[in-house]
Amino acid sequence: MQAAAAAPPPAARALELFADMEAHHPDLVSVHMWNRLLSVLVITNQPQAAAAKAAAMAERGVPYDAVTYSLLLGAHALLADHTKIDMLMSEMREAGVEVTLQCHQEIIRGYAIGGHVQLAEEALQAAVTSGHAQSFLAMPLIKGCRRAQDVAGARRWLERLPSLGLATTPRMLLVAMETAHEAGDADAVPSLLSLSLGIGRKSTFSISF
């Protein structure tokens, strides 16, 4: 019996479906559909492909909306192309498109996932300065510490957030403790628990090594 062919990767399948839709039902291809395609490409870490598709979108006369811009900002953050990010944000302001919280989130996430930690920190600080910051914007940085098994870095962020006017959430604490667990740093757990109590939160986490 012949083995079944392996399913194509999600991004490849999305590109196939989108091309088919463009070929046979171009009137149904909306900005929302373009954004869904860009989102798949950004999430699967294909920033160059996302930028190319956004250029094709413009060539077809489909205007960018705030979601399109946020995804493009994330794509260029993955590439650490802060010059292009500045250009896009200027373009948004000139077009009267609001630089939303999602825009800041995509930039921080892109920098963090791309390993550009300093740029991610600067982007978070810029969000704070602009008044658009919320606690969840710091999560990509803490998750970045987990990927690097950087327990000290995770703790540093938990300690720093209140000074930025951001709350440290239970989810952040959990990620920090998972970082310690995966790094084999049992000694860090009591200090992280103490930190949670220090910010006025009761911890219900129990992690064994």
C-alpha positions, 0 to 999 in steps of 0.5 A: 500500500502506498504511503499517504503524502505528508501534509504541506506545512501550514504556511505552504498550505495557506499560500496555496489556498490564497493563490487559488482564491485569487485565481478563481474568486478575486472579488472575495479576496479582502484586506481581512484575507490578506491579513490572515495570510500575513499573520500565518507568515509572521507566526511561522517566522517567514518575515521576508515572505510576509513583506513580499506579500504585503508589497503584492497587496499594495500592487493590487490596490488593497489599502493597508489597515491597522492590522496589516501595519501591525503584522508588517511591523512584526515582520520587520522586527523579526529582521531587526530592521528598525529603520523600516519600522520607523518608516512604517510608523511614520507612514501610519501617522501620515495616513491617519492610521492609529499606532495601536497596542497591537502594533507595539505588541508585534514589534516587541514580540518580533524583536524578542523571538528574533533574539534581538533582546536590546531592541525588544527592551527599547520597544517596550520602553517606547510603548511605556513612554507613549502611554500604550503599555500594558503588562502583557507586552512584557511577556515576550521578553520573559518567554525569551528568557525561558528559551535561553534558560536565563533565570536571572533575566526572568527575575530581573524583568519581574522586578523591573516591571513595577518601575515601568508602571506595569503589573507582574502577573501570575502567568509571568511568575509561572513562566519564570518558575518554568524557566528555573525548572528547565534550567535545573535551578532549584535554588531560584524557586524560593526567591521567585516565590518570595518575589510574588509575595513581595508584589502582593500576590499569593502564589499557588504554584508548586514545582518539584525538581 
